Amino acid sequence: MFDWMAWTTPVVVFFVCIVLLLLGMTVWEIKSPTARRRGWLPLETTRGDRLFIGLLLAAYVNLIFVGASGALAQWLGMSSEPSVWFSFVFSMALLLLVMRKG
């Protein structure tokens, strides 16, 4: 059924984190409804808006890293491509930044 996708450990961890974030945000929203606020993003957002924007940014960061990792390895003179764990950690940090300050 899932033969079309390369289910490596980082991919599974990434999707598990997304599911846990969505479940956590759902419970948080039920217990404490959100109010719109303005952070450094150029619009008023709710927690759900910031989560959506952060997830999009995380996906883009990971896609860019996967696309550029071959060229990055060649540019840095590495014998193999860098681990996708670097992009995962960076994308989750970016997501947390958007959730906190956005």
Chimera marker file (.cmm) of the C-alpha trace (Angstrom):
<marker_set name="trace">
<marker id="1" x="0.000" y="0.000" z="0.000" r="1" g="1" b="0" radius="0.5"/>
<marker id="2" x="2.815" y="2.438" z="0.849" r="1" g="1" b="0" radius="0.5"/>
<marker id="3" x="5.268" y="1.156" z="-1.771" r="1" g="1" b="0" radius="0.5"/>
<marker id="4" x="5.226" y="4.508" z="-3.568" r="1" g="1" b="0" radius="0.5"/>
<marker id="5" x="7.077" y="6.259" z="-0.733" r="1" g="1" b="0" radius="0.5"/>
<marker id="6" x="10.525" y="5.735" z="0.743" r="1" g="1" b="0" radius="0.5"/>
<marker id="7" x="9.658" y="5.136" z="4.399" r="1" g="1" b="0" radius="0.5"/>
<marker id="8" x="13.001" y="5.795" z="6.015" r="1" g="1" b="0" radius="0.5"/>
<marker id="9" x="13.341" y="6.533" z="9.713" r="1" g="1" b="0" radius="0.5"/>
<marker id="10" x="13.585" y="10.335" z="9.247" r="1" g="1" b="0" radius="0.5"/>
<marker id="11" x="10.461" y="10.350" z="7.058" r="1" g="1" b="0" radius="0.5"/>
<marker id="12" x="8.490" y="8.362" z="9.629" r="1" g="1" b="0" radius="0.5"/>
<marker id="13" x="9.697" y="10.593" z="12.474" r="1" g="1" b="0" radius="0.5"/>
<marker id="14" x="8.751" y="13.705" z="10.475" r="1" g="1" b="0" radius="0.5"/>
<marker id="15" x="5.207" y="12.468" z="9.843" r="1" g="1" b="0" radius="0.5"/>
<marker id="16" x="4.791" y="11.235" z="13.426" r="1" g="1" b="0" radius="0.5"/>
<marker id="17" x="5.793" y="14.708" z="14.638" r="1" g="1" b="0" radius="0.5"/>
<marker id="18" x="3.193" y="16.278" z="12.348" r="1" g="1" b="0" radius="0.5"/>
<marker id="19" x="0.455" y="13.942" z="13.621" r="1" g="1" b="0" radius="0.5"/>
<marker id="20" x="1.432" y="14.610" z="17.251" r="1" g="1" b="0" radius="0.5"/>
<marker id="21" x="1.430" y="18.362" z="16.599" r="1" g="1" b="0" radius="0.5"/>
<marker id="22" x="-2.037" y="18.199" z="15.063" r="1" g="1" b="0" radius="0.5"/>
<marker id="23" x="-3.397" y="16.115" z="17.942" r="1" g="1" b="0" radius="0.5"/>
<marker id="24" x="-1.785" y="18.377" z="20.512" r="1" g="1" b="0" radius="0.5"/>
<marker id="25" x="-3.104" y="21.523" z="18.835" r="1" g="1" b="0" radius="0.5"/>
<marker id="26" x="-6.609" y="20.032" z="18.683" r="1" g="1" b="0" radius="0.5"/>
<marker id="27" x="-6.607" y="19.280" z="22.416" r="1" g="1" b="0" radius="0.5"/>
<marker id="28" x="-5.108" y="22.701" z="23.188" r="1" g="1" b="0" radius="0.5"/>
<marker id="29" x="-7.747" y="24.458" z="21.077" r="1" g="1" b="0" radius="0.5"/>
<marker id="30" x="-10.577" y="22.566" z="22.791" r="1" g="1" b="0" radius="0.5"/>
<marker id="31" x="-9.240" y="23.355" z="26.274" r="1" g="1" b="0" radius="0.5"/>
<marker id="32" x="-8.237" y="26.954" z="25.551" r="1" g="1" b="0" radius="0.5"/>
<marker id="33" x="-9.702" y="28.666" z="22.464" r="1" g="1" b="0" radius="0.5"/>
<marker id="34" x="-7.225" y="30.895" z="20.705" r="1" g="1" b="0" radius="0.5"/>
<marker id="35" x="-7.329" y="34.625" z="20.065" r="1" g="1" b="0" radius="0.5"/>
<marker id="36" x="-5.839" y="36.384" z="17.077" r="1" g="1" b="0" radius="0.5"/>
<marker id="37" x="-2.540" y="38.137" z="17.720" r="1" g="1" b="0" radius="0.5"/>
<marker id="38" x="0.102" y="39.906" z="15.733" r="1" g="1" b="0" radius="0.5"/>
<marker id="39" x="3.715" y="38.783" z="15.864" r="1" g="1" b="0" radius="0.5"/>
<marker id="40" x="6.456" y="39.346" z="13.312" r="1" g="1" b="0" radius="0.5"/>
<marker id="41" x="4.362" y="37.770" z="10.568" r="1" g="1" b="0" radius="0.5"/>
<marker id="42" x="2.665" y="40.498" z="8.501" r="1" g="1" b="0" radius="0.5"/>
<marker id="43" x="-0.863" y="39.410" z="9.502" r="1" g="1" b="0" radius="0.5"/>
<marker id="44" x="-2.932" y="38.565" z="12.556" r="1" g="1" b="0" radius="0.5"/>
<marker id="45" x="-2.804" y="34.841" z="13.184" r="1" g="1" b="0" radius="0.5"/>
<marker id="46" x="-4.223" y="32.195" z="15.471" r="1" g="1" b="0" radius="0.5"/>
<marker id="47" x="-2.274" y="29.200" z="16.771" r="1" g="1" b="0" radius="0.5"/>
<marker id="48" x="-3.700" y="27.087" z="13.950" r="1" g="1" b="0" radius="0.5"/>
<marker id="49" x="-2.624" y="29.627" z="11.330" r="1" g="1" b="0" radius="0.5"/>
<marker id="50" x="0.905" y="29.674" z="12.727" r="1" g="1" b="0" radius="0.5"/>
<marker id="51" x="0.995" y="25.867" z="12.818" r="1" g="1" b="0" radius="0.5"/>
<marker id="52" x="-0.077" y="25.701" z="9.173" r="1" g="1" b="0" radius="0.5"/>
<marker id="53" x="2.512" y="28.279" z="8.101" r="1" g="1" b="0" radius="0.5"/>
<marker id="54" x="5.188" y="26.517" z="10.144" r="1" g="1" b="0" radius="0.5"/>
<marker id="55" x="4.343" y="23.120" z="8.647" r="1" g="1" b="0" radius="0.5"/>
<marker id="56" x="4.545" y="24.560" z="5.152" r="1" g="1" b="0" radius="0.5"/>
<marker id="57" x="7.943" y="26.085" z="5.947" r="1" g="1" b="0" radius="0.5"/>
<marker id="58" x="9.135" y="22.779" z="7.439" r="1" g="1" b="0" radius="0.5"/>
<marker id="59" x="8.066" y="20.884" z="4.331" r="1" g="1" b="0" radius="0.5"/>
<marker id="60" x="9.781" y="23.395" z="2.043" r="1" g="1" b="0" radius="0.5"/>
<marker id="61" x="13.003" y="23.281" z="4.075" r="1" g="1" b="0" radius="0.5"/>
<marker id="62" x="13.077" y="19.484" z="3.869" r="1" g="1" b="0" radius="0.5"/>
<marker id="63" x="12.319" y="19.446" z="0.143" r="1" g="1" b="0" radius="0.5"/>
<marker id="64" x="14.989" y="22.046" z="-0.593" r="1" g="1" b="0" radius="0.5"/>
<marker id="65" x="17.517" y="20.118" z="1.474" r="1" g="1" b="0" radius="0.5"/>
<marker id="66" x="16.756" y="16.830" z="-0.278" r="1" g="1" b="0" radius="0.5"/>
<marker id="67" x="17.010" y="18.543" z="-3.660" r="1" g="1" b="0" radius="0.5"/>
<marker id="68" x="20.238" y="20.357" z="-2.847" r="1" g="1" b="0" radius="0.5"/>
<marker id="69" x="22.018" y="17.726" z="-0.729" r="1" g="1" b="0" radius="0.5"/>
<marker id="70" x="23.879" y="16.214" z="-3.695" r="1" g="1" b="0" radius="0.5"/>
<marker id="71" x="25.220" y="19.583" z="-4.793" r="1" g="1" b="0" radius="0.5"/>
<marker id="72" x="25.952" y="20.493" z="-1.177" r="1" g="1" b="0" radius="0.5"/>
<marker id="73" x="27.984" y="17.318" z="-0.682" r="1" g="1" b="0" radius="0.5"/>
<marker id="74" x="29.955" y="18.029" z="-3.844" r="1" g="1" b="0" radius="0.5"/>
<marker id="75" x="30.482" y="21.688" z="-2.924" r="1" g="1" b="0" radius="0.5"/>
<marker id="76" x="31.739" y="20.803" z="0.573" r="1" g="1" b="0" radius="0.5"/>
<marker id="77" x="33.835" y="17.889" z="-0.736" r="1" g="1" b="0" radius="0.5"/>
<marker id="78" x="31.960" y="15.284" z="1.290" r="1" g="1" b="0" radius="0.5"/>
<marker id="79" x="32.149" y="11.599" z="0.393" r="1" g="1" b="0" radius="0.5"/>
<marker id="80" x="28.386" y="11.144" z="0.858" r="1" g="1" b="0" radius="0.5"/>
<marker id="81" x="25.301" y="13.339" z="1.066" r="1" g="1" b="0" radius="0.5"/>
<marker id="82" x="24.613" y="15.013" z="4.416" r="1" g="1" b="0" radius="0.5"/>
<marker id="83" x="22.033" y="13.382" z="6.666" r="1" g="1" b="0" radius="0.5"/>
<marker id="84" x="18.428" y="14.509" z="6.392" r="1" g="1" b="0" radius="0.5"/>
<marker id="85" x="18.410" y="14.764" z="10.185" r="1" g="1" b="0" radius="0.5"/>
<marker id="86" x="20.034" y="18.198" z="9.758" r="1" g="1" b="0" radius="0.5"/>
<marker id="87" x="17.073" y="19.470" z="7.740" r="1" g="1" b="0" radius="0.5"/>
<marker id="88" x="14.630" y="17.817" z="10.136" r="1" g="1" b="0" radius="0.5"/>
<marker id="89" x="16.129" y="19.551" z="13.175" r="1" g="1" b="0" radius="0.5"/>
<marker id="90" x="16.321" y="22.886" z="11.335" r="1" g="1" b="0" radius="0.5"/>
<marker id="91" x="12.738" y="22.619" z="10.069" r="1" g="1" b="0" radius="0.5"/>
<marker id="92" x="11.382" y="21.749" z="13.542" r="1" g="1" b="0" radius="0.5"/>
<marker id="93" x="13.303" y="24.690" z="15.037" r="1" g="1" b="0" radius="0.5"/>
<marker id="94" x="11.815" y="26.943" z="12.351" r="1" g="1" b="0" radius="0.5"/>
<marker id="95" x="8.335" y="25.579" z="13.113" r="1" g="1" b="0" radius="0.5"/>
<marker id="96" x="8.791" y="26.301" z="16.828" r="1" g="1" b="0" radius="0.5"/>
<marker id="97" x="10.018" y="29.817" z="16.032" r="1" g="1" b="0" radius="0.5"/>
<marker id="98" x="6.936" y="30.543" z="13.913" r="1" g="1" b="0" radius="0.5"/>
<marker id="99" x="4.635" y="29.094" z="16.583" r="1" g="1" b="0" radius="0.5"/>
<marker id="100" x="6.265" y="31.137" z="19.344" r="1" g="1" b="0" radius="0.5"/>
<marker id="101" x="7.052" y="34.490" z="17.697" r="1" g="1" b="0" radius="0.5"/>
<marker id="102" x="4.887" y="34.544" z="14.551" r="1" g="1" b="0" radius="0.5"/>
<link id1="1" id2="2" r="1" g="1" b="0" radius="0.2"/>
<link id1="2" id2="3" r="1" g="1" b="0" radius="0.2"/>
<link id1="3" id2="4" r="1" g="1" b="0" radius="0.2"/>
<link id1="4" id2="5" r="1" g="1" b="0" radius="0.2"/>
<link id1="5" id2="6" r="1" g="1" b="0" radius="0.2"/>
<link id1="6" id2="7" r="1" g="1" b="0" radius="0.2"/>
<link id1="7" id2="8" r="1" g="1" b="0" radius="0.2"/>
<link id1="8" id2="9" r="1" g="1" b="0" radius="0.2"/>
<link id1="9" id2="10" r="1" g="1" b="0" radius="0.2"/>
<link id1="10" id2="11" r="1" g="1" b="0" radius="0.2"/>
<link id1="11" id2="12" r="1" g="1" b="0" radius="0.2"/>
<link id1="12" id2="13" r="1" g="1" b="0" radius="0.2"/>
<link id1="13" id2="14" r="1" g="1" b="0" radius="0.2"/>
<link id1="14" id2="15" r="1" g="1" b="0" radius="0.2"/>
<link id1="15" id2="16" r="1" g="1" b="0" radius="0.2"/>
<link id1="16" id2="17" r="1" g="1" b="0" radius="0.2"/>
<link id1="17" id2="18" r="1" g="1" b="0" radius="0.2"/>
<link id1="18" id2="19" r="1" g="1" b="0" radius="0.2"/>
<link id1="19" id2="20" r="1" g="1" b="0" radius="0.2"/>
<link id1="20" id2="21" r="1" g="1" b="0" radius="0.2"/>
<link id1="21" id2="22" r="1" g="1" b="0" radius="0.2"/>
<link id1="22" id2="23" r="1" g="1" b="0" radius="0.2"/>
<link id1="23" id2="24" r="1" g="1" b="0" radius="0.2"/>
<link id1="24" id2="25" r="1" g="1" b="0" radius="0.2"/>
<link id1="25" id2="26" r="1" g="1" b="0" radius="0.2"/>
<link id1="26" id2="27" r="1" g="1" b="0" radius="0.2"/>
<link id1="27" id2="28" r="1" g="1" b="0" radius="0.2"/>
<link id1="28" id2="29" r="1" g="1" b="0" radius="0.2"/>
<link id1="29" id2="30" r="1" g="1" b="0" radius="0.2"/>
<link id1="30" id2="31" r="1" g="1" b="0" radius="0.2"/>
<link id1="31" id2="32" r="1" g="1" b="0" radius="0.2"/>
<link id1="32" id2="33" r="1" g="1" b="0" radius="0.2"/>
<link id1="33" id2="34" r="1" g="1" b="0" radius="0.2"/>
<link id1="34" id2="35" r="1" g="1" b="0" radius="0.2"/>
<link id1="35" id2="36" r="1" g="1" b="0" radius="0.2"/>
<link id1="36" id2="37" r="1" g="1" b="0" radius="0.2"/>
<link id1="37" id2="38" r="1" g="1" b="0" radius="0.2"/>
<link id1="38" id2="39" r="1" g="1" b="0" radius="0.2"/>
<link id1="39" id2="40" r="1" g="1" b="0" radius="0.2"/>
<link id1="40" id2="41" r="1" g="1" b="0" radius="0.2"/>
<link id1="41" id2="42" r="1" g="1" b="0" radius="0.2"/>
<link id1="42" id2="43" r="1" g="1" b="0" radius="0.2"/>
<link id1="43" id2="44" r="1" g="1" b="0" radius="0.2"/>
<link id1="44" id2="45" r="1" g="1" b="0" radius="0.2"/>
<link id1="45" id2="46" r="1" g="1" b="0" radius="0.2"/>
<link id1="46" id2="47" r="1" g="1" b="0" radius="0.2"/>
<link id1="47" id2="48" r="1" g="1" b="0" radius="0.2"/>
<link id1="48" id2="49" r="1" g="1" b="0" radius="0.2"/>
<link id1="49" id2="50" r="1" g="1" b="0" radius="0.2"/>
<link id1="50" id2="51" r="1" g="1" b="0" radius="0.2"/>
<link id1="51" id2="52" r="1" g="1" b="0" radius="0.2"/>
<link id1="52" id2="53" r="1" g="1" b="0" radius="0.2"/>
<link id1="53" id2="54" r="1" g="1" b="0" radius="0.2"/>
<link id1="54" id2="55" r="1" g="1" b="0" radius="0.2"/>
<link id1="55" id2="56" r="1" g="1" b="0" radius="0.2"/>
<link id1="56" id2="57" r="1" g="1" b="0" radius="0.2"/>
<link id1="57" id2="58" r="1" g="1" b="0" radius="0.2"/>
<link id1="58" id2="59" r="1" g="1" b="0" radius="0.2"/>
<link id1="59" id2="60" r="1" g="1" b="0" radius="0.2"/>
<link id1="60" id2="61" r="1" g="1" b="0" radius="0.2"/>
<link id1="61" id2="62" r="1" g="1" b="0" radius="0.2"/>
<link id1="62" id2="63" r="1" g="1" b="0" radius="0.2"/>
<link id1="63" id2="64" r="1" g="1" b="0" radius="0.2"/>
<link id1="64" id2="65" r="1" g="1" b="0" radius="0.2"/>
<link id1="65" id2="66" r="1" g="1" b="0" radius="0.2"/>
<link id1="66" id2="67" r="1" g="1" b="0" radius="0.2"/>
<link id1="67" id2="68" r="1" g="1" b="0" radius="0.2"/>
<link id1="68" id2="69" r="1" g="1" b="0" radius="0.2"/>
<link id1="69" id2="70" r="1" g="1" b="0" radius="0.2"/>
<link id1="70" id2="71" r="1" g="1" b="0" radius="0.2"/>
<link id1="71" id2="72" r="1" g="1" b="0" radius="0.2"/>
<link id1="72" id2="73" r="1" g="1" b="0" radius="0.2"/>
<link id1="73" id2="74" r="1" g="1" b="0" radius="0.2"/>
<link id1="74" id2="75" r="1" g="1" b="0" radius="0.2"/>
<link id1="75" id2="76" r="1" g="1" b="0" radius="0.2"/>
<link id1="76" id2="77" r="1" g="1" b="0" radius="0.2"/>
<link id1="77" id2="78" r="1" g="1" b="0" radius="0.2"/>
<link id1="78" id2="79" r="1" g="1" b="0" radius="0.2"/>
<link id1="79" id2="80" r="1" g="1" b="0" radius="0.2"/>
<link id1="80" id2="81" r="1" g="1" b="0" radius="0.2"/>
<link id1="81" id2="82" r="1" g="1" b="0" radius="0.2"/>
<link id1="82" id2="83" r="1" g="1" b="0" radius="0.2"/>
<link id1="83" id2="84" r="1" g="1" b="0" radius="0.2"/>
<link id1="84" id2="85" r="1" g="1" b="0" radius="0.2"/>
<link id1="85" id2="86" r="1" g="1" b="0" radius="0.2"/>
<link id1="86" id2="87" r="1" g="1" b="0" radius="0.2"/>
<link id1="87" id2="88" r="1" g="1" b="0" radius="0.2"/>
<link id1="88" id2="89" r="1" g="1" b="0" radius="0.2"/>
<link id1="89" id2="90" r="1" g="1" b="0" radius="0.2"/>
<link id1="90" id2="91" r="1" g="1" b="0" radius="0.2"/>
<link id1="91" id2="92" r="1" g="1" b="0" radius="0.2"/>
<link id1="92" id2="93" r="1" g="1" b="0" radius="0.2"/>
<link id1="93" id2="94" r="1" g="1" b="0" radius="0.2"/>
<link id1="94" id2="95" r="1" g="1" b="0" radius="0.2"/>
<link id1="95" id2="96" r="1" g="1" b="0" radius="0.2"/>
<link id1="96" id2="97" r="1" g="1" b="0" radius="0.2"/>
<link id1="97" id2="98" r="1" g="1" b="0" radius="0.2"/>
<link id1="98" id2="99" r="1" g="1" b="0" radius="0.2"/>
<link id1="99" id2="100" r="1" g="1" b="0" radius="0.2"/>
<link id1="100" id2="101" r="1" g="1" b="0" radius="0.2"/>
<link id1="101" id2="102" r="1" g="1" b="0" radius="0.2"/>
</marker_set>
